[in-house]
Amino acid sequence: MGPEQCLQSTNLGPLDCLGSLHDGRTFDDLAPSAVTLSDGRSTSRVVDLPTLIEIKARAGRPKDRLVVPILLALQDEVESK
């Protein structure tokens, strides 16, 4: 996959796969902060929550800025357990 965006449809909703981020980071750059998620049929590697918060905060787009407080609240909830 190159630097382009790849939009997929899944049974759980849309999946937006990026070849690289707005700042040029690629899969190889983000792999150390990736976690593996599984639904029993397939597995996916995704960035961990702290990295996702950092990515959204640095992107600066209005839709990203709106979700940062929600992600921070989720992080607080996860850390308190």
Secondary structure, 3 states (H helix, E strand, C coil): CCCCEEEEEECCEEEEEECECCCCCEHHHHHHHEEEEECCCCEEEEECHHHHHHHHHHHCCHHHHHHHHHHHHHHHHHHHC
